[in-house]
Amino acid sequence: MTDPTHHGHSIPQITQELPRLIERMHRRFLDVLRIEMTRHGINDISPVQAMMLANIGEEEISVRDLIERGYYLGSNASYNLKNLVDGGYVDRQASERDRRSARLKVSAKGKTILEALTGLNTTMAEPLLKQESEAHELEATYRTLRRLERRWSDSIRFADNVGDEEF
């Protein structure tokens, strides 16, 4: 028989705690990233800016796509992006079709940050993957969080169709 309290937490408690847990995990990850960057002698960009590099990844993307992908706030994104371009971590090229638009690509210097981030993520995950069952749990957690992200995104996208009765 399964435990309906899920190790002491009911489903309603879990659904209330999950957004706070995600926020705490994000802040904690930025702290871990800050320590790792310091260890590598990287002190001219912030952990948030390193995550911005990760959101660009290996692609060449527009500023608009970066903002949508990372859910950055406009002025904050502009400041962080300017710092990454000025620091030589990102190459910014004006679009030939629309001079107001720009394409972004991680530079060779930026790729060193991405490599360090990949190494950090791998190192952090290793203890969680000692058994095959743990790998399956991690995959299930990832799928669940992606579904929750899609649900939240749909809620935002279709907010105009939702009445005020929810609040």
Backbone bond lengths (Angstrom), bond angles and torsions (degrees), N, CA, C in turn:
res aa  C-N    CA-C-N  psi(-1)  N-CA   C-N-CA  omega(-1)  CA-C   N-CA-C  phi
1 M - - - 1.446 - - 1.531 109.31 -
2 T 1.316 116.89 137.90 1.462 119.72 -178.64 1.516 110.74 -83.44
3 D 1.299 116.45 152.37 1.449 123.72 179.65 1.529 109.06 -82.82
4 P 1.348 118.21 111.81 1.461 119.79 -176.98 1.527 113.28 -68.93
5 T 1.331 117.56 -13.32 1.459 119.48 -178.87 1.528 112.11 -94.00
6 H 1.328 118.56 -3.65 1.465 121.70 176.97 1.524 111.36 49.09
7 H 1.325 115.13 65.69 1.461 122.71 178.39 1.523 111.75 60.14
8 G 1.311 115.79 46.00 1.450 119.87 174.39 1.516 114.83 92.48
9 H 1.313 118.68 -4.59 1.461 121.90 -179.87 1.527 109.19 -119.03
10 S 1.314 115.92 130.31 1.458 119.95 176.08 1.529 108.84 -81.09
11 I 1.317 116.65 161.35 1.467 121.45 177.98 1.534 110.22 -56.32
12 P 1.345 120.23 -45.51 1.475 118.20 177.08 1.535 112.86 -59.51
13 Q 1.335 117.36 -38.25 1.467 119.76 177.57 1.529 110.79 -64.89
14 I 1.320 116.01 -41.99 1.462 120.76 -179.72 1.527 110.19 -62.99
15 T 1.327 117.00 -44.32 1.472 118.98 -178.07 1.522 111.13 -66.60
16 Q 1.328 117.98 -28.78 1.461 120.38 176.80 1.530 111.30 -76.99
17 E 1.315 117.00 -35.73 1.462 121.75 -175.49 1.535 112.57 -82.04
18 L 1.327 117.70 -27.59 1.464 121.42 -172.88 1.535 114.04 -54.60
19 P 1.329 120.66 -48.82 1.473 118.33 178.38 1.531 112.75 -60.07
20 R 1.333 117.15 -38.39 1.471 119.85 178.65 1.524 110.87 -67.67
21 L 1.326 116.21 -38.65 1.461 120.37 177.69 1.531 110.52 -62.80
22 I 1.313 116.59 -44.03 1.470 120.69 179.32 1.525 110.16 -61.10
23 E 1.323 117.29 -43.70 1.469 121.42 178.91 1.528 110.87 -62.63
24 R 1.342 116.96 -45.22 1.470 120.17 178.44 1.520 111.00 -62.68
25 M 1.331 117.02 -40.78 1.469 120.85 179.30 1.525 110.42 -62.99
26 H 1.322 116.85 -40.97 1.464 120.65 178.71 1.532 110.43 -61.07
27 R 1.319 116.38 -48.10 1.478 119.70 179.81 1.524 110.69 -63.01
28 R 1.339 116.60 -41.60 1.464 120.53 -179.63 1.529 110.37 -64.88
29 F 1.344 116.70 -39.87 1.459 119.64 178.26 1.526 110.64 -63.37
30 L 1.322 117.73 -40.18 1.465 120.22 177.12 1.527 110.65 -62.05
31 D 1.341 117.38 -36.75 1.470 120.51 176.24 1.526 110.90 -64.58
32 V 1.331 116.51 -44.03 1.471 120.93 178.26 1.529 109.23 -62.46
33 L 1.313 116.49 -43.01 1.463 121.36 179.82 1.523 110.95 -63.16
34 R 1.329 117.69 -40.65 1.469 121.60 177.99 1.533 110.67 -59.19
35 I 1.332 116.29 -44.44 1.470 121.16 179.17 1.529 109.96 -62.25
36 E 1.329 116.31 -45.22 1.470 120.80 -179.01 1.527 111.27 -64.52
37 M 1.318 116.82 -40.78 1.468 120.16 178.85 1.523 110.63 -64.75
38 T 1.325 116.70 -40.55 1.468 120.91 177.49 1.522 109.74 -62.17
39 R 1.323 116.09 -41.72 1.470 121.16 178.62 1.528 111.53 -59.59
40 H 1.341 116.07 -33.20 1.462 121.52 179.11 1.529 112.54 -90.51
41 G 1.324 117.79 4.44 1.458 121.53 178.85 1.522 113.99 74.87
42 I 1.307 117.20 21.29 1.471 121.31 179.63 1.525 107.20 -98.04
43 N 1.337 115.47 108.17 1.458 118.31 -177.80 1.528 112.81 -132.23
44 D 1.319 116.61 9.96 1.462 118.77 -179.46 1.523 113.38 -100.14
45 I 1.350 116.97 -1.14 1.461 120.29 173.02 1.530 108.07 -134.37
46 S 1.311 115.30 159.14 1.466 120.93 -178.50 1.535 110.39 -92.03
47 P 1.331 116.86 164.82 1.459 119.74 174.45 1.534 112.41 -58.60
48 V 1.315 117.56 -36.49 1.469 120.27 177.32 1.526 109.84 -62.34
49 Q 1.323 117.22 -40.17 1.460 120.75 178.52 1.527 110.86 -68.18
50 A 1.334 117.66 -34.73 1.468 120.57 175.42 1.528 109.92 -64.44
51 M 1.326 116.95 -38.84 1.465 120.38 177.11 1.531 110.22 -67.18
52 M 1.315 116.77 -32.90 1.462 120.57 176.29 1.536 109.01 -63.12
53 L 1.327 117.09 -40.68 1.475 120.74 175.16 1.527 110.19 -59.12
54 A 1.334 115.75 -42.84 1.468 119.83 -179.90 1.523 110.75 -63.50
55 N 1.325 117.43 -34.48 1.459 120.45 178.59 1.527 112.02 -70.77
56 I 1.307 116.70 -28.26 1.470 119.80 173.76 1.520 108.63 -75.05
57 G 1.332 115.80 -45.63 1.462 121.51 176.65 1.515 112.63 64.16
58 E 1.313 115.79 -141.53 1.464 122.19 -176.61 1.521 112.26 -88.93
59 E 1.319 116.79 -1.69 1.458 120.95 -175.18 1.521 112.06 -87.95
60 E 1.313 114.39 170.88 1.455 121.65 166.67 1.522 104.57 -110.83
61 I 1.326 116.85 116.61 1.459 120.02 -174.40 1.522 110.92 -129.53
62 S 1.315 115.06 165.50 1.465 120.03 177.05 1.526 109.34 -84.47
63 V 1.327 115.19 161.42 1.459 120.60 176.42 1.528 109.32 -59.64
64 R 1.312 116.98 -42.95 1.477 121.04 179.75 1.524 110.45 -58.71
65 D 1.338 118.32 -45.15 1.464 121.01 179.07 1.531 111.10 -62.31
66 L 1.327 116.29 -39.23 1.461 120.23 178.86 1.525 110.41 -62.55
67 I 1.314 116.52 -44.93 1.458 120.49 -178.97 1.528 110.33 -64.33
68 E 1.329 116.79 -42.49 1.466 119.72 179.34 1.525 111.37 -68.39
69 R 1.307 117.50 -39.54 1.460 121.64 -178.25 1.517 111.57 -67.45
70 G 1.328 115.88 -39.17 1.462 119.50 -176.74 1.503 113.99 -99.90
71 Y 1.332 117.11 -2.67 1.458 121.67 -178.93 1.521 112.05 53.67
72 Y 1.340 116.20 41.43 1.456 121.18 177.58 1.515 109.95 -81.50
73 L 1.307 115.70 150.98 1.457 120.11 173.41 1.519 108.16 -78.83
74 G 1.322 117.16 144.54 1.457 122.92 -172.80 1.513 115.75 -49.84
75 S 1.338 118.47 -59.19 1.460 119.89 -175.93 1.524 111.03 -67.91
76 N 1.321 116.90 -36.44 1.455 121.37 177.46 1.529 110.29 -64.59
77 A 1.323 116.51 -41.73 1.461 120.69 178.43 1.528 109.74 -63.29
78 S 1.319 117.03 -43.13 1.468 120.52 -179.46 1.523 111.43 -61.24
79 Y 1.324 116.44 -44.97 1.469 120.90 179.27 1.529 110.66 -61.85
80 N 1.323 116.19 -49.48 1.464 120.40 -178.16 1.525 111.57 -64.59
81 L 1.307 116.75 -40.43 1.458 120.82 179.36 1.519 111.22 -65.42
82 K 1.324 116.70 -42.01 1.469 120.89 178.00 1.530 109.57 -59.66
83 N 1.331 117.04 -42.12 1.460 120.93 179.13 1.530 111.15 -63.53
84 L 1.324 117.06 -39.90 1.470 120.92 178.78 1.526 111.38 -67.55
85 V 1.328 117.15 -39.62 1.470 121.02 178.51 1.529 109.26 -68.47
86 D 1.338 116.99 -48.01 1.471 121.35 -179.61 1.528 111.55 -61.15
87 G 1.332 116.76 -33.43 1.461 120.78 -179.85 1.520 113.57 -81.83
88 G 1.332 116.92 -5.19 1.459 120.44 178.84 1.519 114.61 82.75
89 Y 1.340 117.62 15.24 1.457 121.38 -179.50 1.526 112.70 -87.75
90 V 1.339 115.53 -24.34 1.455 121.53 -178.70 1.524 108.63 -132.76
91 D 1.320 115.53 136.48 1.466 121.25 172.48 1.518 107.27 -95.53
92 R 1.330 115.54 129.84 1.467 121.61 -179.33 1.521 107.46 -116.64
93 Q 1.321 114.95 126.02 1.462 119.89 -178.96 1.520 108.79 -127.60
94 A 1.321 115.62 128.09 1.465 120.12 178.57 1.520 109.26 -64.41
95 S 1.311 115.84 141.26 1.458 121.73 178.16 1.523 109.63 -69.20
96 E 1.319 116.49 139.88 1.462 119.90 178.99 1.516 111.02 -72.79
97 R 1.342 117.21 -31.09 1.465 121.00 -179.21 1.522 112.07 -78.17
98 D 1.334 116.51 -40.34 1.455 120.81 -175.71 1.524 108.46 -133.82
99 R 1.314 117.15 107.57 1.465 121.48 -175.23 1.525 112.70 -64.50
100 R 1.339 116.64 -19.62 1.467 119.49 178.31 1.520 111.14 -78.08
101 S 1.314 117.22 -19.09 1.458 122.42 -177.32 1.521 109.27 -96.85
102 A 1.317 116.49 151.52 1.461 120.43 179.44 1.518 109.86 -135.85
103 R 1.325 115.25 150.48 1.453 122.48 175.79 1.522 107.70 -103.70
104 L 1.322 115.88 142.31 1.457 122.15 -178.27 1.520 109.74 -119.84
105 K 1.321 114.62 141.64 1.457 120.56 176.99 1.527 107.24 -146.19
106 V 1.328 115.81 136.85 1.461 119.97 178.10 1.528 108.23 -69.08
107 S 1.329 116.66 131.23 1.464 122.00 179.74 1.531 109.99 -79.87
108 A 1.316 116.12 175.86 1.473 120.38 177.25 1.525 109.67 -59.63
109 K 1.326 117.13 -40.67 1.471 121.28 178.07 1.533 110.23 -62.28
110 G 1.322 116.80 -40.99 1.456 121.48 178.84 1.515 112.40 -66.26
111 K 1.331 116.11 -33.29 1.469 119.85 -179.64 1.527 111.55 -64.59
112 T 1.322 117.93 -27.62 1.470 119.76 175.93 1.528 110.17 -64.79
113 I 1.332 116.63 -34.91 1.474 120.65 175.89 1.525 109.55 -66.99
114 L 1.335 116.47 -44.01 1.469 120.05 179.60 1.524 110.96 -60.84
115 E 1.332 117.29 -39.89 1.467 120.86 178.23 1.525 110.96 -64.00
116 A 1.341 116.35 -42.46 1.471 120.21 178.29 1.525 110.19 -64.22
117 L 1.325 117.01 -38.90 1.463 121.85 179.32 1.531 110.73 -65.93
118 T 1.319 116.80 -41.32 1.464 121.34 176.74 1.528 110.31 -61.39
119 G 1.319 115.92 -45.15 1.468 120.27 178.15 1.517 112.05 -61.79
120 L 1.330 116.48 -42.39 1.457 120.84 179.09 1.530 110.86 -62.67
121 N 1.318 116.41 -46.74 1.464 120.20 -179.47 1.524 111.37 -61.57
122 T 1.320 116.33 -40.48 1.465 120.68 178.38 1.520 110.59 -64.36
123 T 1.323 116.62 -45.62 1.461 121.41 179.97 1.524 111.20 -62.30
124 M 1.332 116.84 -41.19 1.463 120.53 -179.69 1.530 111.36 -67.92
125 A 1.314 117.65 -32.98 1.469 120.87 -176.90 1.529 112.92 -81.23
126 E 1.325 117.82 -26.86 1.469 120.55 -174.02 1.528 114.22 -51.13
127 P 1.342 119.47 -47.25 1.469 118.07 -179.51 1.532 113.02 -63.97
128 L 1.329 117.44 -23.03 1.457 121.41 -179.92 1.528 112.50 -82.17
129 L 1.331 116.97 -7.20 1.465 120.47 -171.92 1.521 113.37 -120.36
130 K 1.318 116.67 26.84 1.463 119.65 -176.51 1.526 112.43 -67.86
131 Q 1.316 117.11 -28.14 1.468 120.93 179.12 1.527 108.32 -122.59
132 E 1.314 115.20 153.54 1.463 120.44 -179.49 1.532 111.53 -59.61
133 S 1.337 116.71 -36.56 1.470 120.17 179.88 1.536 110.59 -62.94
134 E 1.331 116.46 -34.89 1.467 120.00 178.38 1.524 110.87 -68.45
135 A 1.324 117.04 -36.99 1.468 120.79 176.74 1.525 109.91 -63.32
136 H 1.341 116.56 -40.33 1.468 120.45 178.12 1.532 110.78 -64.97
137 E 1.341 116.72 -39.09 1.469 120.72 177.68 1.528 110.55 -63.50
138 L 1.325 116.74 -41.37 1.466 120.38 179.37 1.531 110.09 -64.69
139 E 1.328 116.92 -42.46 1.470 120.41 177.20 1.529 111.13 -61.94
140 A 1.331 116.41 -42.31 1.470 120.38 179.32 1.526 110.58 -65.30
141 T 1.308 116.95 -40.18 1.466 120.89 177.54 1.519 110.19 -62.08
142 Y 1.315 116.47 -44.42 1.469 121.07 178.58 1.533 110.55 -59.78
143 R 1.329 116.43 -47.31 1.476 120.01 -179.73 1.525 110.81 -61.78
144 T 1.328 116.80 -41.80 1.467 120.66 179.85 1.526 110.80 -64.08
145 L 1.317 116.97 -44.64 1.469 119.89 179.26 1.527 111.39 -65.00
146 R 1.323 117.40 -36.68 1.479 120.17 176.29 1.526 110.95 -64.26
147 R 1.338 116.93 -41.14 1.469 119.87 177.75 1.526 110.48 -64.02
148 L 1.325 116.61 -40.93 1.459 120.48 177.92 1.530 110.59 -64.29
149 E 1.328 117.25 -40.75 1.468 121.04 176.78 1.526 110.51 -60.73
150 R 1.343 116.64 -44.33 1.471 119.87 178.62 1.528 110.81 -62.96
151 R 1.329 116.61 -40.35 1.464 120.90 178.93 1.521 110.33 -61.76
152 W 1.331 116.74 -45.92 1.462 120.46 179.07 1.530 110.25 -65.27
153 S 1.328 116.94 -40.86 1.475 120.36 178.77 1.522 110.85 -63.48
154 D 1.334 117.19 -43.32 1.465 120.83 177.50 1.518 110.94 -61.64
155 S 1.326 116.04 -38.83 1.459 120.66 179.28 1.533 110.72 -61.82
156 I 1.319 116.57 -38.83 1.472 121.28 177.21 1.522 109.92 -70.23
157 R 1.319 116.13 -47.50 1.463 121.60 -176.97 1.521 111.76 -60.30
158 F 1.319 115.86 -38.84 1.457 119.84 -175.84 1.528 112.31 -103.56
159 A 1.327 116.93 20.79 1.468 121.13 -177.24 1.523 112.46 -58.99
160 D 1.310 117.16 -31.34 1.465 120.12 179.85 1.513 111.60 -64.71
161 N 1.338 117.07 -23.78 1.456 121.33 -177.99 1.521 112.99 -89.51
162 V 1.334 116.03 -5.73 1.457 120.52 -177.26 1.521 108.30 -96.41
163 G 1.307 116.06 132.72 1.459 120.21 179.22 1.510 112.04 -76.64
164 D 1.328 116.04 170.73 1.458 121.67 -179.97 1.515 112.61 -77.85
165 E 1.332 117.75 -4.29 1.451 120.56 -175.29 1.525 113.28 -65.22
166 E 1.328 117.74 -16.43 1.469 119.36 -178.71 1.516 111.35 -70.64
167 F 1.304 118.51 -25.73 1.463 122.02 -179.18 1.482 107.10 -118.26
